[in-house]
Amino acid sequence: MDEEIENEGKKKKGGLLVIIIVVLLFILLLGMMGIIAWLISSSSGDENEVKEAPKEEMATNKTPKVKASNQQRGSDFSNIGPMYPLDPFTLNLLSDSGSRYVKCTIQLEQNTELLKPELDKKVAIIRDIIIRTLTAKTFEEISTAKGKERLKDEITGKINEILTDGFIKNVYFTDFVVS
């Protein structure tokens, strides 16, 4: 009789141990799912920051609001505007050793052909903007696809700040080597 009571006590302790282990595994699983959800939402948040950054710049810009709405870089490949090619750039990147450089060729997509005379007149200013923007970047910032998209957004926004006859819809890198 004492043996039966002792066996029942062991069974209850064993059953309780199994329940505790199952509950702990369930909590661990929920925690992992929460972390994965957080990582997914934070990576999409970075993309939203990139897309919303030009809007913040436009709010501080003193240009009319009608033009500001057109300054965001678009990717409507079915309705490509006229292209404005720039001469190639070979520039040093921001680096401790100074041994990193970028060589690229850029074409600017215009919203209208009427913008070409203004671009011709301001090509030196545009090249200066691009040079200052690129030389302020590190290898790590522009070596990824997301980094190049941010760079395109930044260049587009800065160039559009100086234009009055139209705007740049997009920036295309037709050659891009980083070393």
Secondary structure, DSSP 4 states (H G I P E B T S, - for coil): -HHHHHHHHHHHHHHHHHHHHHHHHHHHHHHHHHHHHHHHHHHHHHHHHHHHHHHHHHHHS-S-HHHHTT-S----TTS---EEE---EEEEPS-SSS--EEEEEEEEEES-GGGHHHHHHTHHHHHHHHHHHHHT--HHHHSSHHHHHHHHHHHHHHHHHH-SS--EEEEEEEEEEE-
